[in-house]
Amino acid sequence: MKLKYILFTTFVSIVIPLAQTSFAQFSLTPPNINATPLPVGSGARAIGQGSAFIAVADDATAASWNPGALIQLERPELSVVGSFLSTQQDFDPGSTGWSLGDEGVSRGDLNYASVAYPFRVFRKNFVAALNYQQKYDFHMNLDFNQTVEDRTPPALNYRQNIDFKSEGGVGALTPVISLLVMPKLSVGVAVNFYTDEFFGNYAWKQTTRSTGSGILAGTNVTSTYDSDTTFKNFQAINVTTGVLWDIWQKEDKLITFGARYDTPYTADVDRITDFKSVSTFGQSSGHERKNFEVDYPMSFGAGLGFRYNDALSFSMDVTWTDWSVFKQVDEDGNKSRPLGGVSTDRKIDDTYAVRCGTEYLIFGKKVIVPVRGGLFYDPRPSLDNPTDVYGFSVGSGLTFKRFSLDGAYQFRWSTDANGEDFGLSGTHFDLNDHMFLASVIVYF
């Protein structure tokens, strides 16, 4: 009897707490998944030309491509651009033992809105504009499950299903001024006031839902985990400067050079997390609010535009972005990378994008019909080496005396990208991204 009492006491005091700890560590802490911030381009005309727009930028979206080119507007304009994006990311779990669903997201957004007004002061030509532009996108859906089998006492056989969703984005309210310094040279400055998403009271939010069941040390166990994390009060300011220079002209032929520089900036954002976990061994819940500072990179881009005649033109851009500085610091001084939440010891290499585009105008009696196309290499930031992203775009529209309608389609793809960016170490994914844009410009 005494031996049975000793064995029972040992089981209660050691084995059961050990089993509870092992189970809790596995079932109540799903992987830390993150949604990577993806830069968003502006305007149907620019996207239709492969986003090779730095040395062109002759519509109101110049504020996001090259503020110096805004001077080309000859009359007041009001413009609105809408977008529809469908993204598919097919995950390969590798040797992780996970079963991963494919991530798919489709949604519409306000891509851009602006009002621009040309004027003269002291015999100098100016154009002023006020714009709203979508800067970063955080939408993502991912369903997957994990199965663990551990025969080491306390033996565990358990399956967990996880559903992760992220939505929202970061936009900027941008006043711009552009000045014609001399007949062939203009400069411009745009001040970007970053805000939460235009139609929401948050920048972005993430939800994680987890359910699981199995057998632990011969006992049936279940668990559920719900977590809601909201990022709001996103505040930051940076400056975009640009220059446009007509470097050569002969009859209808024209070569232009454009350059832009985006200053680095630090964003301030609050992270509010609520979670609740319930399992066979009990339940817990919590609420946490923390303030973060996130360092975003500088970028520099330059481009050439070649107008062969009034109908045909070509353009090419190269852009460098210093993603190596991309990090976050919480109010306790803890530093990490926003990609995957890993240590700042992990590097993020800079990205170099190359874009080429063309436009051909068909002139009618009362309407102009543009035909546009472009190719690009536009890598996305990733832990260690950038993720190679390639794509093409096409576009067209109708331009009348008082208004223009434009549309564009863009396809981007990537293969064997690193899933660790999302907190899914050991996985890889293929990216397919379809974007449609439509814009309306009214001239006064």
Residue pairs with C-beta under 8 A, 6 or more apart in sequence:
15 153
15 154
15 217
16 217
18 154
19 154
19 156
19 216
19 217
20 281
22 150
22 154
22 156
22 216
23 156
23 158
23 216
23 221
23 223
23 279
23 280
23 281
24 279
24 281
26 148
26 156
26 158
26 160
27 158
27 160
27 210
27 212
27 221
27 223
27 225
27 279
28 223
28 225
28 277
28 279
28 284
29 225
30 160
30 162
30 208
30 210
30 225
30 227
31 162
31 423
31 424
32 340
32 341
32 423
33 142
33 164
33 206
33 208
33 422
33 423
33 424
34 206
34 338
34 339
34 340
34 341
34 421
34 422
34 423
35 138
35 139
35 140
35 166
35 204
35 206
35 422
36 140
36 339
36 380
36 381
36 421
36 422
37 136
37 137
37 138
37 170
37 338
38 136
38 137
38 138
38 380
39 135
39 136
40 83
40 111
40 134
40 135
40 136
40 137
40 169
41 47
41 51
41 64
42 61
42 64
42 65
42 81
42 111
42 112
42 133
42 134
43 53
43 59
43 61
43 64
43 65
43 81
43 111
43 112
43 437
43 439
44 81
44 395
44 397
44 406
44 407
44 408
44 437
44 438
44 439
45 53
45 59
45 61
45 370
45 372
45 395
45 397
45 406
45 408
45 439
46 53
46 56
46 57
46 61
46 65
47 393
47 395
47 408
47 410
47 435
47 437
48 357
48 359
48 370
48 372
48 373
48 374
48 393
48 394
48 395
48 396
48 406
48 407
48 408
48 409
48 437
49 56
49 315
49 357
49 358
49 359
49 372
49 373
49 374
49 393
49 395
50 355
50 356
50 357
50 373
50 374
50 375
50 376
50 391
50 392
50 393
51 317
51 355
51 357
51 374
51 376
51 378
51 393
52 303
52 315
52 316
52 317
52 355
52 356
52 357
52 374
52 376
53 61
53 65
53 66
53 303
53 315
53 317
53 357
54 65
54 66
54 69
54 242
54 258
54 259
54 260
54 301
54 302
54 303
54 315
54 317
54 319
55 66
55 69
55 244
55 256
55 257
55 258
55 303
55 304
55 305
55 315
55 317
56 65
56 69
56 256
56 258
56 303
56 305
56 313
56 315
57 65
57 66
57 69
57 70
57 72
57 242
57 244
57 258
58 69
58 72
58 73
59 73
59 77
59 79
59 441
60 70
60 73
60 77
60 79
60 114
60 115
60 116
60 129
60 131
60 441
61 79
61 81
61 112
61 114
61 131
61 133
62 68
62 69
62 70
62 72
62 73
62 176
62 178
62 188
62 242
63 70
63 114
63 129
63 131
63 133
63 174
63 176
63 190
63 240
64 112
64 131
64 133
64 174
64 190
64 240
65 242
65 260
66 188
66 242
66 243
66 244
66 258
66 259
66 260
66 303
67 176
67 177
67 178
67 187
67 188
67 189
67 190
67 240
67 241
67 242
67 260
68 178
68 186
68 187
68 188
68 241
68 242
68 243
68 244
68 258
68 260
69 178
69 186
69 188
69 242
69 244
69 258
70 116
70 127
70 129
70 176
70 178
70 188
71 125
71 126
71 127
71 178
71 179
71 180
71 186
71 188
71 244
72 186
72 244
73 116
73 118
73 127
74 118
75 118
75 443
75 444
76 115
76 116
76 117
76 118
76 443
76 444
77 114
77 115
77 116
77 441
77 442
77 443
77 444
78 114
78 115
78 441
78 442
78 444
79 112
79 113
79 114
79 115
79 116
79 439
79 440
79 441
79 442
80 110
80 112
80 113
80 439
80 440
81 110
81 111
81 112
81 113
81 437
81 438
81 439
82 108
82 109
82 110
82 111
82 437
82 438
82 439
83 108
83 109
83 110
83 111
83 134
83 435
83 436
83 437
84 106
84 107
84 108
84 109
84 435
84 436
84 437
85 105
85 106
85 107
85 108
85 109
85 137
85 139
85 433
85 434
85 435
85 436
86 104
86 105
86 106
86 433
86 434
86 435
87 103
87 104
87 105
87 106
87 139
87 140
87 431
87 432
87 433
87 434
88 102
88 103
88 104
88 431
88 432
88 433
89 102
89 103
89 104
89 140
89 142
89 429
89 430
89 431
89 432
90 102
90 103
90 429
90 430
90 432
91 100
91 101
91 102
91 103
91 142
91 144
91 419
91 424
91 427
91 428
91 429
92 100
92 416
92 427
92 428
92 429
92 430
93 99
93 100
93 144
93 426
93 427
94 426
94 427
94 428
95 426
96 424
96 425
96 426
96 427
97 146
97 147
97 148
98 144
98 145
98 146
98 424
98 427
99 144
99 145
99 146
99 147
100 142
100 144
100 424
100 427
101 142
101 143
101 144
103 140
103 141
103 142
103 429
104 141
105 139
105 140
105 141
107 139
107 167
109 134
109 137
109 169
110 132
110 134
110 198
110 199
111 133
111 134
111 437
112 131
112 132
112 133
112 134
112 439
113 131
113 132
114 129
114 130
114 131
114 132
115 129
115 130
116 127
116 128
116 129
117 127
117 128
117 129
118 125
118 126
118 127
119 126
119 127
119 128
120 126
124 179
124 180
125 179
125 180
126 177
126 178
126 179
126 180
127 176
127 177
127 178
128 175
128 176
128 177
128 178
129 175
129 176
129 178
130 173
130 174
130 175
130 176
131 173
131 174
131 175
131 176
131 190
132 171
132 172
132 173
132 174
132 198
133 171
133 172
133 174
134 169
134 170
134 171
134 198
135 169
135 170
135 171
135 172
135 192
135 194
136 169
136 170
137 169
138 166
138 167
138 168
138 169
138 170
138 203
138 204
139 166
139 167
139 168
139 169
140 164
140 165
140 166
140 422
141 164
141 165
141 166
142 163
142 164
142 165
142 422
143 161
143 162
143 163
143 164
144 161
144 162
145 159
145 160
145 161
145 162
146 159
146 160
146 162
147 158
147 159
147 160
148 156
148 157
148 158
148 159
148 160
148 214
149 156
149 157
150 156
150 157
153 217
154 216
154 217
155 215
155 216
155 217
155 218
156 214
156 215
156 216
156 217
157 214
157 215
157 216
158 212
158 213
158 214
158 215
158 216
158 221
159 212
159 213
159 214
160 210
160 211
160 212
160 223
161 210
161 211
161 212
162 208
162 209
162 210
163 208
163 209
163 210
164 206
164 207
164 208
165 206
165 207
166 204
166 205
166 206
166 207
167 204
167 205
168 196
168 197
168 200
168 202
168 203
168 204
168 205
168 231
169 197
169 203
169 204
170 194
170 195
170 196
170 197
170 203
170 204
170 234
171 194
171 195
171 196
171 197
171 198
172 192
172 193
172 194
172 195
173 192
173 193
173 195
174 190
174 191
174 192
174 193
174 240
175 190
175 191
176 188
176 189
176 190
176 191
177 188
177 189
178 186
178 187
178 188
179 186
179 187
179 188
180 186
181 187
184 245
184 246
184 247
185 243
185 244
185 245
185 246
186 243
186 244
186 245
187 241
187 242
187 243
188 241
188 242
188 243
189 239
189 240
189 241
189 242
190 239
190 240
190 241
190 242
191 237
191 238
191 239
192 236
192 237
192 238
192 239
192 240
193 237
194 234
194 235
194 236
194 237
194 238
194 265
194 267
195 234
195 235
196 202
196 203
196 232
196 233
196 234
197 203
197 204
201 232
202 230
202 231
202 232
203 231
203 232
203 233
203 234
203 269
204 231
205 228
205 229
205 230
205 231
206 227
206 228
206 229
207 226
207 227
207 228
207 229
208 225
208 226
208 227
209 225
209 226
210 223
210 224
210 225
210 226
211 222
211 223
211 224
211 225
212 222
212 223
212 224
213 220
213 221
213 222
213 223
214 220
214 221
215 221
219 280
220 280
221 279
221 280
221 281
222 279
222 280
223 277
223 278
223 279
223 280
224 277
224 278
224 279
225 275
225 276
225 277
226 275
226 276
226 277
227 273
227 274
227 275
228 273
228 274
228 275
229 271
229 272
229 273
230 271
230 272
230 273
231 269
231 270
231 271
232 269
232 270
232 272
233 268
233 269
233 270
234 267
234 268
234 269
235 267
235 268
235 269
236 265
236 266
236 267
236 268
236 296
237 265
238 262
238 263
238 264
238 265
238 296
239 262
239 263
240 260
240 261
240 262
240 263
241 260
241 261
242 258
242 259
242 260
242 261
243 258
243 259
243 260
244 256
244 257
244 258
245 256
245 257
245 258
246 254
246 255
246 256
247 255
247 256
247 257
248 254
248 255
249 255
252 307
252 308
252 309
252 310
253 306
253 307
253 308
253 309
254 305
254 306
254 307
255 304
255 305
255 306
255 307
256 304
256 305
256 306
256 307
257 302
257 303
257 304
257 305
258 302
258 303
258 304
258 305
259 300
259 301
259 302
259 303
260 300
260 301
260 302
261 298
261 299
261 300
262 298
262 299
262 300
263 298
264 295
264 296
264 297
264 298
264 322
264 325
265 295
265 296
266 293
266 294
266 295
266 296
267 293
267 294
267 296
268 291
268 292
268 293
269 291
269 292
269 294
270 289
270 290
270 291
270 292
271 288
271 289
271 290
271 291
271 292
272 287
272 288
272 289
273 286
273 287
273 288
273 289
273 290
274 285
274 286
274 287
275 285
275 286
276 283
276 284
276 285
276 286
277 283
277 284
277 285
290 330
290 331
290 332
291 330
291 331
292 328
292 329
292 330
292 331
293 328
293 329
294 326
294 327
294 328
294 338
295 325
295 326
295 327
295 328
296 325
296 326
297 321
297 322
297 323
297 324
297 325
297 326
298 321
298 322
298 325
299 319
299 320
299 321
299 322
300 319
300 320
301 317
301 318
301 319
301 320
302 317
302 318
302 319
303 315
303 316
303 317
303 318
304 315
304 316
305 313
305 314
305 315
306 313
306 314
306 315
307 313
308 314
310 361
311 360
311 361
311 362
311 363
312 358
312 359
312 360
312 361
313 358
313 359
314 356
314 357
314 358
315 356
315 357
315 358
316 354
316 355
316 356
316 357
317 353
317 354
317 355
318 352
318 353
318 354
318 355
319 352
319 353
319 355
320 350
320 351
320 352
321 350
321 351
321 353
321 381
322 350
323 348
323 349
323 350
323 351
323 381
323 386
324 347
324 348
324 349
324 350
326 337
326 338
326 339
326 348
326 381
327 335
327 336
327 337
327 338
327 344
328 335
328 336
328 337
328 338
329 335
335 343
335 344
336 342
336 343
336 344
337 343
337 344
337 346
337 348
337 383
339 348
339 381
339 382
339 383
339 420
339 421
340 346
340 383
340 420
340 421
340 422
340 423
340 425
341 423
342 383
342 420
346 383
346 384
347 383
347 384
348 381
348 382
348 383
348 384
349 382
349 384
349 385
349 386
350 386
351 379
351 380
351 381
351 386
352 379
353 376
353 377
353 378
353 379
354 376
354 377
355 374
355 375
355 376
355 377
355 378
356 374
356 375
356 376
357 372
357 373
357 374
357 375
357 393
358 372
358 373
358 374
359 370
359 371
359 372
360 370
360 371
360 372
361 368
361 369
361 370
361 371
362 368
362 369
362 370
362 371
366 400
366 401
367 398
367 399
367 400
368 398
368 399
369 396
369 397
369 398
369 399
370 395
370 396
370 397
370 399
370 406
371 396
372 393
372 394
372 395
372 396
372 408
373 392
373 393
373 394
373 395
374 392
374 393
374 394
375 391
375 392
376 390
376 391
376 392
376 393
377 388
377 389
377 390
378 389
378 390
378 391
378 412
379 386
379 387
379 388
379 389
380 386
380 387
380 389
380 414
380 417
381 387
382 417
382 418
382 421
383 418
383 420
383 421
384 418
387 414
387 417
387 418
387 421
387 431
388 414
389 412
389 413
389 414
389 431
390 412
390 413
390 414
391 410
391 411
391 412
391 413
391 433
392 410
392 411
393 408
393 409
393 410
393 411
394 408
394 409
395 406
395 407
395 408
395 409
396 406
396 407
397 404
397 405
397 406
397 407
398 404
398 405
399 405
401 443
402 442
402 443
403 440
403 441
403 442
403 443
404 439
404 440
404 441
404 443
405 438
405 439
405 440
406 437
406 438
406 439
406 441
407 436
407 437
407 438
407 439
408 436
408 437
409 434
409 435
409 436
410 433
410 434
410 435
410 436
410 437
411 432
411 433
411 434
411 435
412 431
412 432
412 433
412 435
413 430
413 431
413 432
413 433
414 430
414 431
415 430
415 431
416 428
416 430
417 428
417 429
417 430
417 431
418 428
419 425
419 426
419 427
419 428
419 429
420 426
420 427
